[in-house]
Amino acid sequence: MVNPYHDLDRPPLRAEALRRALVVPDGLWTDVRVVPRTASTNADVAAAARDGAPEGLVISAESQEAGKGRLGRQWTSPPRAGIAVSALLRPTAVPPARYGWLPLLTGVAVTEAVRRVGLIDAVLKWPNDVLVAERKLGGILVEAHDGAIVVGIGLNVSLRAEELPVPTATSLALAGAAVADRGPVLRAVLRSLAGWYRRWHDAKGDVEESGLREAYLFHCATIGRDVRVELPGGAVAEGPAQNIDDDGRLVVAGVAYAAGDVVHLR
C-alpha cells in the first residue's frame, strides 16, 4: 500500500471531489475512480468495457506498474508524481473510419488544458506527444476494444529532474507551470477531453465541422518543420512536415505516414 502522506508535496487524489466536479447532469463522465495501484489503467478500463461498462468511466491510478505508451513502450512515474488516467468512450454516432482522429483529439484536449491551467507554452508533436520547450511532458495511447475506445493519458506533474524517465522529458513542476497539483490538472484535462469529444461526436467525426483540424494544426509544432520519421520496420524518411491529411496522417514531402516516431530537426 502506498502511504499517501510520506511525500506531502504529492497529495493523493480525492476520488469523491473528482466525482463531484466531473460527474454532472448531461455530462460525459459517469464514474470516476481512483485506485492506489494497478498494472495499467488502460487494461482496467478495457476489462470494464468488455463487461459492458457504459461510456464515461474514468479510472486514475496513484501508481501504475506496467503502463504503456505508443509502439509498446513502457510509461513509468513515481507514485503520485504524475497523472495516469484512462477513459471509456463509445462513439456510436461516428463512422469507425474516423476513429483515427481520436488520439489527435486527445492531444488537443490535453494541450489546451495544460496551457490554460499551467500557463505554459505546451505544444503537440505529431501525433499526440505533449511537449514543452521540445521536452516531453505527456503522452497518449488510444486503443479500440470491440467498438469501445479506451483513451489513456500519462502526464508528468511533479517529477524532479532526477526522476525523469529519459533526459528529454520534463514535468509541469520543472517547466515552471502555475499549477503542479494533480487534482486541478486532472479536472481540467477531463473537462477539455469531454468538450472536444462532444463536438467531434456531434459532428459525426467531421474534423472540419467540429473545428478539430483547425485546433490541431494550431497546436501542432511539427507542421512546417523539417522532420525525420522513424518508421516501423526500421525505415527512415526525412523532409518538411506539410500537413495532416483527412485520416490524421502526417504528410512529409508529399507522402502520408500513419505511424512512426517523429524527430524535429533543427
N, C-alpha and C positions, 0 to 999 in steps of 0.2 A: 504494500500500500504506500502511495506517495504521500508524504507528510505535507499538507498544504501550507504549513507555517514555517518550514525550515528556511525559506527564502522569501522574506517579506516584500522584496521588490517584485515578486512574481505571485500575486494573489491568485487564488483559484477562481475559475469561472463560476458564476452563480446561476445555476440552471433555472431556478424559479424566476429570477429577474429577467433572464433572456426570454423565457416564455411569456412573461407579462408584456414585454416590449414588442415581441415579434409575432406571437400567436394572437391575431386580432381578427375581428369580423371582416369577412371578404378579403382577408389577406391570403398570401400563398402558403405561408408556413403553418402547418397543422400540429406539429410536435417538435420540440427542441429538447434534446437530451445531451447531457454531459457525462461522460464516463471517465473514471480515473485513469484507465489504461486499456489499450487494445492493440491488436496487431495492425489493423488497418481500418480506418473509418469507412473507406470505400467498400471494403469487403463486408463490413457490418450493414451498411445501407443496401448493398446488393442482396444480402441474405434476407433482409426485411422486404425488399421488393419481390423476391421470389415467393415470400409468404403472403403476398397480397397487400402490403402496406400502401396506403394512399399517397398520392403526390403531396409533397410538403414536409416530409420527415427530414429532420436535421439531426445529425449526430456529430458531436465535437469531443475530442479526447484530450485530456491533460497530458498524456504521454502516449506516443504511438511508436510501436516497436518494429513494424515492418511496412511503413508507409511507402507508397510507390509514386515515382514521378513519371514523366513521359519516357517512352522507349525502355520501360522496365527498370529505370534507375531507382535507387533507394532514396527516400526523403527522411532525414533524421533531424532531431532537435532535442535539446534538454527538456525535461518536464516543465511545463507551464511557461516556456520561453517563446513559444510561437503558437500559431493557430493551425490546428489540424481539424478540418471540418468537411463533412460530406453531406450532400442534399439529394433527395429523390425527386425527380421530375418525370412527368408522364405527358409529353407534348402531343396529345392525341389529335389536335387540330392541324398539326404541321406535317407535311409530307416527309417521310424518312430521308429523302434525298437532300433535304435542307438541314438535317441534324449536324452536318459538318461545321456549321457556324456556331454551335453551342460552346466549344472551347474558346472561340474568339469573343463571343458574347460574355462569357465569364471573365475573360481577361479585361474587357472594357469595364465591367461592373466592379471588379476588384481595384483596378487602377483609379477609377473615379472616386471610389470610397476612400482609398488611401490618400489621394490628393486632397479630398475635402476634409477629412478628419486630421490627417497628419501634417497638412500644409507643406508637402514636399513635392518635388517635380518627378513623380513616378511616370514611367512610360512603358510601352509594350515592345518586346522583341517577338517577332512572329514565331510561332502562332500565339503564345499566351504566357510567355515569361514576363513577370513584372520586374522592371529594373529601376534603380536609382543610381545616377551617375555611372552607368554601364555595369553596375553590380547587381546581382540577382537578389531581389527581395522576396519573391514568391513564385510559385508555380502552380499549375492546374492540370488535373487529369480527369478527363470526361470519358466514361465508359457506358456502353449500351448493354442492357441485360433484358432480352426478350421484350422489347418495346419500351421498357423503362430506361431512364437515363440517370446515372449516378455522377454527380458533379463533385469532384474532390478539390479542395483548395488548401495549399500549405503556404503559410506566411510567417516570415521571421519577424518577431516583435521585439523581444528584449535580449536577444543573443548578444553576448560580448564578443570582442574580437577573437579571443582565444577559443570560443565555442563554435565559430563558423565552420560549416562542413567543408568548405573549399575557400581558398583565398579570394575568389571572385564573387563571393556572396556578401550580403550586408543584412542589416535589420533596421526596423524603424528607429530603435534607440540610437544605433550607430549613425544613421542618416540624419539625425537631429530632428526627428518628427515632433510636432507639437504634442502628440498623444502617443504613448507607447504602453497603453493599458489595453489588455486583450478584450475586455468587455465592450467598451465603446467601439473598438475597431471591428469586432465580430458583428455587432449590431449593424454598423454602417455597411459592412460587406454584404450581409444577408439582405438588408433593405435595398441596396443597389442591385443585387442579383435579381431580387423579386421584381423590381421595376423594369429592368431590361428584359427579363424573361416574359413578363406580361405583354410588353409592347411587341416583342418578336412573335409570341404565340398568337396574339390578337390579329397580327398581320399575316398569320399562317406561314411564318418563316420568311416572309419577304424582307430582305435586308435593306432595300431601298425605302419601302413604305414605313418600316419600323424605325428608320434612321440609324440602324446598326452599322451599315457600311461606312457612312459618314463619320460616325463616332470612332469606329475602329481606325480608320485612316488618320483621324486627328490625333489619336493617342499612340499610333504605331511609329516608333523611331526607326524601324527597318526600312520603310519606304523612302526612296531617294538616296539610300546609302549603297556603297559598294559592299557586297557581302560574299562570303563563302558558305555554300550549302553542303554540309557533310551528309551524304545520302545513305539510307540503309543499304548494306552490302559493301560499303567502303568507297563508292564513287564520290567525286567532289565536283561541284560546279561553282563558278565564280562569275560575277558580273553585277550590274546595277539592279537593285530591287525596285521594280517599276510599279507594281500594283498588286491588288488582291482580286482574284477572279470571282465569278459567281458562286463557286463551290468553296470559297475560303482558302484557295491555294495561293501560294506566293509565286508571283511572276518575276523571274530573274532572266534578263537578257532574252525576253520573248518566250521563255519556257516556264510552264506552270509546275510547281512541286507541291505535292500533298503532304509530304513528311520529310523531316530532316533537321539536323542541327544547324542553326544559322550563327555565323560569326560576323559581327560588324567589323569591317576592315577600316583602318584609318586612312 
